[in-house]
Amino acid sequence: MAGTRFAYVRNFELPDSVIPSVYLVVRIDGKGFHKFSALHSFAKPNDPSALELMNTAARHVMSSLKGHIALAFGESDEYSFLLRKSTTLYNRRESKITTHIVSLFTSAYVFNWPRFFPNTPLQVPPSFDGRLVVYPNEAVVRDYFSWRQADTHINNLYNTTFWALVLQGGLTEQQATKQLEGTVSSDKHEILHSRFGVNYDRLEAIFRKGTTLVWTHATAEVPAIPGKDEEESEDEGTVLVNAKDEKLRRKLQGKRADKQAKKQEKKERKERTAVLRTLHCDIIGDEFWLPAPSPPTIAGSEQQSTSSSSADTKDTEAAISIKDVASSQPWNDPSRLNGAGLGTAVFLD
């Protein structure tokens, strides 16, 4: 306790607050997951139930730290979380932020395990390690996530070819490793196509592109408050005879306008980060990051907007109810495959 003669031991704690106005990325990795996946008989080369469990755990982290985490990207047994440069979470202490995110993720992974593997009890407790890296600007942050998605493609192409050689081609794991030595991407594509009839580019996007989680806008429009504009217009048109009263009126009017503008800005920001979306799309190019072109107004557009809003809501963690992941295949939901313009709020501070 503070104030006792033992309090001096706190002087041994090192300050570890991250500098302000930079982006923070926490990347977590499964510890010993090669052995863990074998022990629990994960499907090869990809187990969609295991990936959806990872996504559910990541959505829990995003929802628990809403306002601090803007974006996440996951593949295999890893996930990266982008914290806004304005975050004040734990006074930006590296150790606190990292350990809390790892703890949230791991506990959610264990908690949700029975939903995705109802017939496979956990044999050993899973664990994850984590690290926090600082990035100076938006360009470097984009390059980081491009690096992780490119790594997803490289690893998945290799694993898909490797396990095709083993499971369908009859090779041992050692023989498959030897055969793939020195091969490039085009060689692996050719092996898959010519020997196994597999068009790699048509495999599920979740395997090839990983999973992106992002807070984005709600598509439903918020109705305006009736009569408010008219009331403000009347105030603007009124001029008081007394000069001092008029000066005071204008000053108060200016303050009210500033307050209203800040309130509106806060409201718009909240609307732009109202829905947590799960995506399996390209984030290396510009399409995800730049505003999507507005579609032409056509008959029935209101109905389409409502449908889109329902899809957004359905894709939040709270609304997802998976009884049989293999049959429902949420990773093939069309709402997950189009991320055009949904990254525009990532760098909103």
C-alpha positions as CSV (number, residue, x, y, z in Angstrom):
1,M,0.0,0.0,0.0
2,A,1.1,3.6,-0.6
3,G,2.6,5.3,2.4
4,T,4.2,2.3,3.9
5,R,8.0,1.7,4.1
6,F,7.6,-0.8,1.3
7,A,6.3,1.7,-1.3
8,Y,9.8,2.3,-2.6
9,V,9.6,-0.9,-4.7
10,R,7.4,1.0,-7.2
11,N,10.5,3.0,-8.2
12,F,11.7,-0.2,-10.0
13,E,8.8,0.0,-12.5
14,L,9.8,1.4,-15.8
15,P,7.7,4.0,-17.6
16,D,6.5,2.7,-20.9
17,S,4.0,5.2,-22.3
18,V,4.1,5.5,-26.1
19,I,4.8,8.9,-27.6
20,P,1.7,10.8,-28.6
21,S,0.3,11.3,-32.1
22,V,1.5,8.0,-33.5
23,Y,-0.4,4.9,-34.5
24,L,-0.2,1.8,-32.4
25,V,-0.5,-1.7,-33.7
26,V,-0.8,-4.7,-31.4
27,R,-0.2,-8.0,-33.2
28,I,-1.0,-11.3,-31.4
29,D,0.1,-14.7,-32.4
30,G,-0.9,-18.2,-31.3
31,K,1.7,-19.9,-29.2
32,G,2.4,-23.4,-30.4
33,F,-0.6,-23.5,-32.7
34,H,0.9,-26.1,-35.1
35,K,0.7,-28.6,-32.3
36,F,-2.6,-27.2,-31.0
37,S,-4.3,-27.5,-34.4
38,A,-3.1,-31.1,-34.8
39,L,-4.3,-32.0,-31.4
40,H,-7.8,-30.7,-32.1
41,S,-7.9,-32.1,-35.7
42,F,-8.2,-28.8,-37.6
43,A,-8.9,-29.3,-41.3
44,K,-6.1,-28.8,-43.7
45,P,-5.1,-26.5,-45.3
46,N,-7.7,-24.2,-43.7
47,D,-10.3,-24.8,-41.1
48,P,-13.1,-22.3,-41.5
49,S,-14.5,-22.9,-38.1
50,A,-11.2,-22.2,-36.5
51,L,-10.9,-19.0,-38.5
52,E,-14.4,-17.9,-37.6
53,L,-13.5,-18.5,-33.9
54,M,-10.5,-16.2,-34.3
55,N,-12.8,-13.6,-35.9
56,T,-15.3,-13.8,-33.1
57,A,-12.6,-13.3,-30.5
58,A,-11.3,-10.3,-32.5
59,R,-14.8,-8.8,-32.7
60,H,-15.0,-9.1,-28.9
61,V,-11.7,-7.1,-28.6
62,M,-13.0,-4.5,-31.1
63,S,-16.4,-4.1,-29.3
64,S,-14.7,-4.0,-25.8
65,L,-12.4,-1.2,-26.9
66,K,-14.6,0.7,-29.3
67,G,-13.4,4.2,-29.9
68,H,-9.8,3.1,-29.4
69,I,-9.4,0.4,-32.1
70,A,-10.2,1.4,-35.6
71,L,-9.2,-1.6,-37.7
72,A,-8.1,-5.3,-37.3
73,F,-6.8,-7.8,-39.7
74,G,-6.4,-11.6,-39.1
75,E,-5.2,-14.7,-40.8
76,S,-4.4,-18.2,-39.5
77,D,-3.5,-17.8,-35.8
78,E,-2.6,-14.1,-35.8
79,Y,-4.5,-10.8,-35.5
80,S,-3.4,-7.2,-35.8
81,F,-5.3,-4.4,-34.1
82,L,-4.8,-0.7,-35.1
83,L,-5.3,1.8,-32.3
84,R,-6.1,5.4,-33.2
85,K,-3.3,7.9,-32.8
86,S,-5.5,9.9,-30.5
87,T,-6.1,7.0,-28.1
88,T,-5.5,7.6,-24.4
89,L,-6.2,4.0,-23.4
90,Y,-4.2,3.3,-20.2
91,N,-2.4,6.6,-20.8
92,R,-0.8,4.8,-23.8
93,R,1.2,2.4,-21.6
94,E,2.6,-0.3,-23.9
95,S,2.5,-3.1,-21.3
96,K,-1.1,-2.4,-20.2
97,I,-2.5,-2.1,-23.8
98,T,-0.7,-5.2,-25.1
99,T,-1.6,-7.4,-22.1
100,H,-5.2,-6.3,-22.0
101,I,-5.8,-7.0,-25.7
102,V,-4.1,-10.4,-25.5
103,S,-6.2,-11.2,-22.4
104,L,-9.5,-10.1,-24.1
105,F,-8.7,-12.1,-27.2
106,T,-7.6,-15.3,-25.4
107,S,-10.6,-15.3,-23.0
108,A,-13.0,-14.8,-25.9
109,Y,-11.4,-17.6,-27.8
110,V,-11.8,-20.0,-24.9
111,F,-15.3,-18.7,-24.1
112,N,-16.6,-19.2,-27.7
113,W,-14.8,-22.5,-28.4
114,P,-18.0,-24.7,-27.8
115,R,-20.0,-22.6,-30.4
116,F,-17.6,-23.6,-33.1
117,F,-16.3,-27.0,-32.0
118,P,-19.3,-28.4,-30.0
119,N,-18.1,-32.0,-30.4
120,T,-14.4,-31.3,-29.7
121,P,-13.5,-30.4,-26.1
122,L,-10.4,-28.3,-25.5
123,Q,-7.5,-30.7,-24.8
124,V,-5.1,-27.9,-23.7
125,P,-5.6,-24.2,-23.0
126,P,-4.7,-22.0,-26.0
127,S,-2.4,-19.1,-25.5
128,F,-1.3,-16.1,-27.5
129,D,1.7,-13.7,-27.3
130,G,1.6,-10.1,-28.3
131,R,3.7,-7.1,-29.2
132,L,3.0,-3.4,-29.8
133,V,4.7,-1.5,-32.6
134,V,4.5,2.2,-33.3
135,Y,3.9,3.6,-36.8
136,P,4.4,7.3,-37.6
137,N,1.8,8.0,-40.3
138,E,-1.1,6.7,-42.4
139,A,1.1,5.6,-45.3
140,V,3.2,3.3,-43.1
141,V,0.1,1.9,-41.4
142,R,-1.3,1.0,-44.8
143,D,1.9,-0.7,-45.8
144,Y,1.8,-2.7,-42.6
145,F,-1.6,-4.1,-43.3
146,S,-0.6,-4.6,-47.0
147,W,2.3,-6.7,-45.7
148,R,0.1,-8.8,-43.5
149,Q,-2.4,-9.5,-46.4
150,A,0.4,-10.2,-48.8
151,D,1.8,-12.7,-46.3
152,T,-1.7,-14.3,-46.1
153,H,-1.6,-14.9,-49.8
154,I,1.9,-16.3,-49.8
155,N,1.3,-18.7,-46.9
156,N,-2.1,-19.8,-48.1
157,L,-0.9,-20.6,-51.6
158,Y,2.0,-22.6,-50.2
159,N,-0.2,-24.5,-47.7
160,T,-3.0,-25.2,-50.3
161,T,-0.5,-26.7,-52.7
162,F,1.4,-28.6,-50.0
163,W,-1.7,-30.2,-48.6
164,A,-3.0,-31.0,-52.0
165,L,0.2,-32.9,-52.7
166,V,-0.1,-34.8,-49.4
167,L,-3.9,-35.4,-49.1
168,Q,-4.7,-35.9,-52.8
169,G,-1.3,-36.6,-54.4
170,G,-0.3,-39.3,-52.0
171,L,3.1,-37.7,-51.0
172,T,4.5,-37.7,-47.6
173,E,5.0,-34.3,-45.9
174,Q,8.8,-34.6,-46.5
175,Q,8.3,-35.3,-50.2
176,A,5.8,-32.4,-50.6
177,T,8.3,-30.1,-48.9
178,K,11.1,-31.2,-51.2
179,Q,8.9,-30.9,-54.3
180,L,8.0,-27.3,-53.5
181,E,11.5,-26.2,-52.8
182,G,12.5,-23.3,-55.1
183,T,9.0,-22.9,-56.6
184,V,7.4,-19.5,-57.2
185,S,3.7,-18.6,-57.2
186,S,3.1,-19.4,-60.9
187,D,4.6,-22.9,-60.3
188,K,2.2,-23.5,-57.4
189,H,-0.8,-22.3,-59.4
190,E,0.2,-24.7,-62.2
191,I,0.5,-27.7,-59.8
192,L,-2.9,-27.0,-58.3
193,H,-4.6,-26.5,-61.8
194,S,-2.9,-29.2,-63.8
195,R,-2.7,-32.0,-61.1
196,F,-5.8,-31.3,-59.0
197,G,-8.1,-29.1,-61.1
198,V,-8.0,-26.3,-58.5
199,N,-8.3,-22.7,-59.6
200,Y,-6.7,-20.9,-56.7
201,D,-8.3,-17.6,-57.5
202,R,-11.7,-19.1,-57.0
203,L,-11.1,-20.4,-53.5
204,E,-12.9,-18.7,-50.6
205,A,-11.8,-15.1,-50.1
206,I,-11.4,-15.7,-46.3
207,F,-8.5,-18.1,-47.1
208,R,-6.8,-15.9,-49.7
209,K,-7.4,-12.5,-48.3
210,G,-7.8,-13.0,-44.6
211,T,-10.3,-11.1,-42.5
212,T,-10.6,-7.4,-42.0
213,L,-12.7,-5.9,-39.2
214,V,-13.5,-2.2,-39.4
215,W,-15.9,0.3,-37.8
216,T,-17.9,1.9,-40.5
217,H,-21.0,4.0,-41.1
218,A,-24.6,3.0,-40.7
219,T,-26.4,3.2,-43.9
220,A,-29.7,4.3,-42.5
221,E,-30.2,8.1,-42.6
222,V,-30.8,9.9,-39.3
223,P,-34.0,12.1,-39.6
224,A,-33.5,15.8,-39.0
225,I,-35.1,17.6,-36.1
226,P,-38.1,19.5,-37.5
227,G,-38.4,23.2,-37.1
228,K,-34.8,23.7,-35.9
229,D,-33.5,25.3,-39.1
230,E,-36.5,27.7,-39.3
231,E,-35.9,28.7,-35.6
232,E,-32.3,29.5,-36.3
233,S,-33.2,31.5,-39.4
234,E,-35.6,33.6,-37.4
235,D,-32.8,34.3,-34.8
236,E,-30.4,35.4,-37.6
237,G,-32.9,37.8,-39.1
238,T,-33.7,39.6,-35.8
239,V,-31.6,42.7,-35.1
240,L,-31.9,44.4,-31.7
241,V,-32.1,48.2,-31.5
242,N,-29.7,48.6,-28.5
243,A,-26.1,48.2,-29.8
244,K,-24.8,46.5,-26.7
245,D,-27.7,44.0,-26.7
246,E,-27.1,43.3,-30.4
247,K,-23.4,42.7,-29.7
248,L,-24.2,40.3,-26.9
249,R,-26.9,38.6,-29.0
250,R,-24.4,38.0,-31.8
251,K,-21.8,36.7,-29.4
252,L,-24.2,34.2,-27.9
253,Q,-25.4,33.3,-31.3
254,G,-21.8,32.6,-32.4
255,K,-21.2,30.4,-29.3
256,R,-24.4,28.5,-30.0
257,A,-23.4,27.9,-33.6
258,D,-19.9,26.7,-32.5
259,K,-21.5,24.3,-30.0
260,Q,-23.9,23.0,-32.6
261,A,-21.1,22.5,-35.1
262,K,-19.1,20.5,-32.6
263,K,-22.1,18.5,-31.7
264,Q,-22.9,17.8,-35.3
265,E,-19.2,16.8,-36.0
266,K,-19.3,14.4,-33.0
267,K,-22.6,13.0,-34.3
268,E,-21.3,12.4,-37.8
269,R,-18.1,10.7,-36.5
270,K,-20.3,8.4,-34.3
271,E,-22.4,7.6,-37.4
272,R,-19.3,6.8,-39.5
273,T,-18.1,4.3,-36.8
274,A,-21.4,2.9,-35.8
275,V,-21.2,-0.6,-37.3
276,L,-18.6,-3.3,-37.0
277,R,-18.1,-5.0,-40.4
278,T,-16.4,-8.3,-41.1
279,L,-14.8,-8.4,-44.6
280,H,-12.8,-10.7,-46.8
281,C,-11.6,-8.1,-49.4
282,D,-8.5,-6.5,-50.8
283,I,-6.9,-3.9,-48.6
284,I,-3.7,-3.5,-50.5
285,G,-5.2,-1.3,-53.3
286,D,-7.0,2.0,-52.9
287,E,-10.6,0.7,-53.2
288,F,-11.0,-0.1,-49.5
289,W,-9.4,3.2,-48.3
290,L,-10.9,5.8,-50.6
291,P,-14.6,6.8,-50.7
292,A,-16.7,4.6,-53.0
293,P,-18.5,6.4,-55.8
294,S,-22.1,7.1,-55.1
295,P,-24.5,4.8,-56.9
296,P,-27.1,6.4,-59.2
297,T,-30.4,7.1,-57.6
298,I,-32.9,4.6,-59.0
299,A,-36.4,3.3,-58.0
300,G,-36.2,1.0,-55.0
301,S,-33.0,2.6,-53.7
302,E,-34.6,3.0,-50.3
303,Q,-35.4,-0.7,-50.1
304,Q,-31.8,-1.5,-51.1
305,S,-30.5,0.8,-48.4
306,T,-32.6,-0.9,-45.8
307,S,-31.4,-4.3,-46.9
308,S,-27.8,-3.1,-46.7
309,S,-28.3,-1.8,-43.2
310,S,-29.7,-5.1,-42.2
311,A,-26.7,-6.9,-43.6
312,D,-24.4,-4.5,-41.6
313,T,-26.3,-5.2,-38.4
314,K,-26.4,-8.9,-39.0
315,D,-22.6,-8.9,-39.3
316,T,-22.0,-7.6,-35.8
317,E,-20.8,-10.0,-33.2
318,A,-23.9,-9.5,-31.0
319,A,-26.2,-10.5,-33.9
320,I,-24.3,-13.6,-35.1
321,S,-25.8,-16.8,-34.0
322,I,-23.9,-19.8,-35.5
323,K,-25.4,-23.3,-34.8
324,D,-23.5,-25.0,-37.6
325,V,-20.7,-23.0,-39.1
326,A,-19.9,-25.6,-41.8
327,S,-23.5,-25.4,-43.2
328,S,-24.1,-21.6,-42.7
329,Q,-20.7,-20.6,-44.2
330,P,-20.9,-16.9,-43.0
331,W,-17.5,-16.3,-44.8
332,N,-19.4,-16.5,-48.1
333,D,-22.0,-13.9,-47.2
334,P,-21.9,-11.3,-50.1
335,S,-21.8,-8.5,-47.5
336,R,-18.4,-9.6,-46.4
337,L,-16.9,-9.6,-49.9
338,N,-17.2,-6.0,-50.9
339,G,-15.2,-3.5,-48.9
340,A,-15.2,-0.6,-51.3
341,G,-15.0,2.7,-49.4
342,L,-15.4,1.1,-46.0
343,G,-11.9,2.1,-44.8
344,T,-12.5,5.8,-45.0
345,A,-13.1,6.2,-41.2
346,V,-10.0,4.2,-40.2
347,F,-7.8,7.4,-39.9
348,L,-10.7,9.5,-38.5
349,D,-9.4,11.2,-35.3
